[in-house]
Amino acid sequence: MDEDQLLETTDEDRLRELIRDELTSIEDEREESGPSLSRRGTLATLGVAGASAMGLLGSAGTATAATSEDVGTANNPVSNVYTQNLFTPQLNDGVFVVGEGGYDTIQEAHDALPAKGGGVVLVTETYDRTNESYPIHWTTRAGLVGDGVTKLGDASNDSDFILNVDFTEDRNGDGKIDDPNEAAYISHRPPGAWFENLQIEGGKVGAYIRSTRFSVWKNVNITGAYNNGFRISYDGSNAINSHAFFGCTSEKNGYDGWSVSQTAHDIKWYGCTAQLNGRHGLNVDKAFACAWVGGAIQNNGKWGVRATSAHGLTIRDAYIEANCSQDTIDDAELNPHSLSAEPPESQSDILVDDGGERAVSSAQVNIADCYINSDMSNNTYSMIINGGKCCTFRDNIVRSGSDMNCMVSIWEGVDNDVYEPSNYDDLEDVETITSSEDNGTRTRSFGVIGAATGGVNLANETGNTPGDFGLDNGTNTNGNPYYAVWDGSNWICAASPTIIA
């Protein structure tokens, strides 16, 4: 279609003829029919010139606006007008616009994407979220991009997920999951779905991610969900691995900012924020090899980080402050949907837990290079380890209050390392751990058993492997502390080749 010809033509019949010819040409070029388009969506596919021409038809003289016979409607669609069209700048290269001049809903635009993946759904400022039905089902490797301001979701909806990223759907309807065009198949191959510059509000869960891998989230903010902001969940059949979040925020949600459930692997957060949530900022339950780097975890109703039966979780370079916050729980302005009644009795910013009845200890939960302002909530500890193995707490700056016993309390646990000299308290000068508490089994500082508290009675400890180091408190070394080496059966004093315990 020649745009100059269209714009220079004022004869109504000639305009109708040109537009009808173009629509017929589009239809002839496409073999498959797609989902219905609204009249507005069809006009968008005609491009700027086509839309202008249709405007002329409705305004020139006594001419009337084009009818459904001319442009197609939801009941009489123009086949595949939503796909690639050289006369549609805003839809070229696989970009599907939602808002004025495009699709009415995100779901309509998503359903127009190729089943095998690819393409971008672009949400513009003219998007009207009241047109949307929830949840929005996202089942393809494509991008959803917003303008960073326009909101998705429904603040009053407490029963639906707003965005449901779920690749279990048999999209082609053939019952196969080994077909390269099937969503269940392609979800396990990179690249995955990606989401950027979105504001999501309300819903039972803001974004529910399951049965897929390799999704990427950038600058996505979720607020006011009645349950969790983000939920990454195992569905019993497909592992949920390798998701990454960059500069995302989850705040003022009833439960957790991020909830990561069983068998999730390789979940990463970079520069993200979890704040003012009714329960935990980050709740990792039996997940593996996850890492939170930078960002902030603050003012959550219960623990900032709760690691339950988690293996290989790293929290580093983060700002952690004022969790176990009664204000967040009680103040409806801070959190209108908080589902917590009160903070836990023993308060801390970080909890490493064994999962209770599951009795599966967390292992290698590592907290490093963080600033932890526990004074803001008068927390008793910065970190509680209840059933952890080989967890570490090192190179952290802690701002403690007068109610704080020590930085780390180890109720139950084996071979945890607190790196005593590396942690700094910039207010009350409390110890990393204290000898007045039990401190678990073989608790270490820089790998040495007992070194964090000036030594222990090595007669009560068994080394882990030959070559293990321990510091005897003098009980077995004539009143003087001495290092000893475990030979597999006994502790050998490092100052002389004698068995000391």
C-alpha positions, 0 to 999 in steps of 0.5 A: 500500500502506497502511504502517500497515495492514501494520504493524498486521496480524499475520494471516499469510495477510492479510500475504501477500495484501497483499504479493502484491497490491502486487507485482501492482500494480507489475508491471501498471504497468510495460510493460518488464521489467528485469534480475533482482533478488535477493530482497533487492533485491525486498524493498527495493522494497517499502519499510520497511513491506513489509520489516517485514511480510516479517520478521513472516511469517518470525518470527510463530508457526510461519510460514515466510519468504516464498517466491520465489513471493511476492517474486520471485528472480533466476530468477523476477524481478518486472518493473521493481521496480527502477525508480521506486516510491513505496513505496521511500524509498531508491530514489525519485528515481532513486537505486539503492542497493548494499548491504544492502536493495538491489542486490548489485553496482554493475554490477547497479545500473548496468544498472538505470539508464535507457539514456538516462542519469540516476539515481544509484547509491549505494554504502553501507557494507554493500556487499560488494566480493567479490560484484563482477566486474571491470571494472565497466562504466559506460556511461551519464550517471549518478552513482556515489556512495560513502560515502567509506570503503567500498572498491571493487576487489580489491587482488590483481587485477592484470589487470582495470580496476576501473572502466571508463568506456567509452561505445563500447558499443552499449547498445541493440544496434541498431548505431546511434550517432546515436540520442539514446538510444545511449551513444556518442551521449549521451557527447558531450553534457553533463552526463556521468557523475559519480563522488563519494566513492569508494575504489578499490583494486587492479586493473590500472587503477583508473579507465579513462576512454575514448570519453566527455566531460564526466565529473566526479570528486569526492573519489575516491581510487585506490590500489594499482593495478598499472599506472595509478591513472587512465588517460584514453585515446584509443580511435582514434575518439572524442576524450576531452575535458572531464573534471574532477577535484576533490580526488581522490588517486592514490597507490601505483600501479605506474606513473602517478597520472594517465596522459593519452594522445593527443588528450585536450583540456581535462582539469582537476585542482583540489586533487588529489594524485598521490603515491608512484606508481612512475613519474610523478605526472602523465603527459600525452602529446600532450594539449591545453589541460590544467591542474593547479591547487593540490594536491600532486605528490610522492614519485613514483618518476620525474618528478612531471610529465612532459609529452610532446608536450603543448600548453597544459599549465598547472601552477600553485599546486601543491606539488611535492616529492621526485620522482625518489624512489628510496625510492618505487621500493625501499620496498614499503611506500611502493609495493608495485607499483612498476614502475620500476627506478630514477629517471632519470639527470638528475633533476628534478621536472618534465620537458618532452619532445619524445617522441623518435622522434615529434619533436613538441615540447611547447608552452606548458607553463607552471609558475607560482606553485608551491612546488617542494621539489627538495632532498628528492630532491637533484634536479639541476634543478626542471624540464628542458625537452627540446624545448619551445617557448614554455614558461614558468617563473615566480613559483615558490618553489624549495627547492634543495639543494647538488647543484642546478645551477639551477632550469631546464635547457633541453637543446633548445627555442625561445622558452622564458621563465624570468622570471628575477627572479620565481623565488625560491630559499629555500635555496641561492640558485641561478639560474633558469638558468645561462650555463654550459649551452646553454639552447636557442634564444632563451631569454628572461626576461620576453620578452627574449632573453638577459636571464636570463643577462646577455645573449647574442651577438645575432650568433648569434641570429635574432629571431622576429618584427619588434619582438622584444627581445634583450639583447646581452652587449657582444660587438657593443656595445663591451663594454657590454650593450645592448638591441636590437630585431629589425626582421625582418632585423637587430638594431637597438641601442635606444640608437642607430639602428645595426645591431649584429648 
